């Protein structure tokens, strides 16, 4: 598994919630052959290369900087992503959101 995939999964397990950097690194250590140190780069890859809405924030506590990350995604998009995801191949978010929207429209029309 790539670090991009591991970071995506770590964020999706906590969808729409802030996840501390050490927690993401620990997850990648267990999922990959190595711990992902440049999480900021993987978050950027997910945003710029795959279209996912990842965010980063930092907080200073007692002079120590703490980083947090999150992904913004709807429940419908999560369902579609789970269906489309194949190990080694992250689907682009435009496909995920498009299919989620299509499914929502179809369900609405069937009512």
C-alpha positions in Angstrom: 0.0 0.0 0.0 1.3 3.5 -0.8 1.5 6.3 1.7 -1.1 8.2 -0.3 -3.5 5.4 0.1 -2.7 4.9 3.8 -3.2 8.7 4.5 -6.5 8.7 2.6 -7.8 5.7 4.6 -6.6 7.2 7.9 -8.5 10.4 7.1 -11.6 8.5 5.8 -11.8 6.5 9.0 -12.2 9.9 10.7 -14.2 11.6 7.9 -14.9 15.3 8.6 -12.9 15.3 11.9 -9.5 16.6 12.6 -6.8 13.9 13.0 -3.5 14.5 14.7 -0.4 14.1 12.7 1.1 11.4 15.1 -2.1 9.4 14.7 -1.8 9.4 10.9 1.9 8.5 11.0 1.1 5.6 13.4 -1.6 4.3 11.0 0.8 4.5 8.0 3.5 2.6 9.9 1.0 -0.3 10.4 -0.4 -0.2 6.8 2.8 0.4 4.9 6.4 -0.9 5.0 7.4 2.4 6.5 6.0 5.4 8.5 4.9 8.4 6.4 6.8 11.4 7.6 5.8 14.0 5.0 2.0 13.7 5.7 1.7 17.3 4.4 2.9 16.1 1.0 0.5 13.2 0.9 -2.4 15.5 1.9 -1.4 17.8 -0.9 -1.2 14.9 -3.4 -4.7 13.8 -2.4 -6.0 17.4 -3.0 -4.0 18.3 -6.1 -3.8 14.9 -7.9 -7.0 13.2 -6.8 -9.3 16.2 -6.0 -10.1 15.3 -2.4 -10.9 18.2 0.0 -8.1 17.7 2.5 -7.3 20.4 5.0 -4.5 21.1 7.5 -4.4 23.2 10.6 -1.8 23.9 13.2 -2.1 24.8 16.9 0.5 26.1 19.3 0.3 24.6 22.7 2.9 25.7 25.3 5.2 26.7 22.5 4.9 23.4 20.7 3.3 23.2 17.2 0.8 20.5 16.6 -0.6 19.6 13.1 -4.0 18.2 12.3 -5.5 17.0 9.0 -9.0 16.2 7.8 -11.0 15.3 4.7 -14.4 16.7 3.9 -16.6 14.1 2.3 -20.3 13.3 2.5 -21.8 9.9 3.6 -23.0 9.3 0.0 -19.6 10.0 -1.4 -18.0 7.6 1.2 -20.3 4.8 0.1 -19.4 5.3 -3.5 -15.7 5.6 -2.7 -15.8 2.3 -0.8 -17.3 0.7 -3.8 -14.8 2.2 -6.3 -11.6 1.9 -4.3 -9.3 -0.9 -5.4 -6.0 -1.4 -3.6 -3.3 0.5 -5.6 -5.8 2.7 -7.4 -7.3 5.7 -5.7 -10.4 6.9 -7.7 -10.5 10.6 -8.5 -12.9 12.5 -6.4 -14.8 13.9 -9.4 -15.8 10.3 -10.3 -16.8 9.6 -6.7 -18.9 12.8 -6.3 -20.4 12.4 -9.8 -21.6 8.9 -9.0 -22.8 9.9 -5.6 -24.8 12.7 -7.2 -26.2 10.4 -9.9 -27.3 7.9 -7.3 -29.0 10.6 -5.2 -30.8 11.9 -8.3 -31.9 8.4 -9.3 -33.3 7.7 -5.7 -35.1 11.0 -5.8 -36.7 10.3 -9.1 -37.8 6.8 -8.0 -39.8 8.3 -5.1 
